[in-house]
Amino acid sequence: MRIWSVHPRYLDRQGLTACWRETLLAQAVLEGATRGYTNHPQLERFRELPDPLGAIGDYLAGVAAEAGERGYRFDGSKVHRRSAAPVAIEVATGQLALEWRHLMTKLEVRSPELALRWAGVGAPEPHPLFAVVEGPVASWERARPDA
């Protein structure tokens, strides 16, 4: 499961679709509707919030908005809840950089034309739900920092 901190615009078709599906799974986990993935480290940053389900819904809305920009139709009715007052989740520069390297490695193999398009991006924008702060890779991250 990868709930990307980078803006969904950087994801290729496969990445955007996988992000949608995996975040829907995360929503089900937070709702207690599944037994699997209940201790997945990527969910820590949502569980820490006052309204985890609203936040995951806000995240899904950002992914759906990007899909809509591309002409895809992600079923918005699958987003069960949104926050009444969305809260920005902090993402550290180190975490964003790690995810960016991870994504670029995937794009170089899967979507080389997109990797070339984004090659000049030094610091990617975060998903609209996130606010960038200085700091290291997140404690919940399981990917290798040099990946």
Salt bridges, closest charged atoms under 4 A:
ASP12 OD2 - ARG110 NE 2.80
GLU31 OE2 - HIS80 ND1 2.55
ASP51 OD1 - ARG81 NH2 2.28
ASP58 OD1 - ARG82 NE 2.74
GLU66 OE2 - ARG70 NE 2.88
GLU99 OE2 - ARG2 NH1 3.77
GLU125 OE1 - ARG9 NH1 3.24
GLU141 OE2 - ARG2 NH2 2.89
ASP146 OD1 - ARG144 NE 3.18
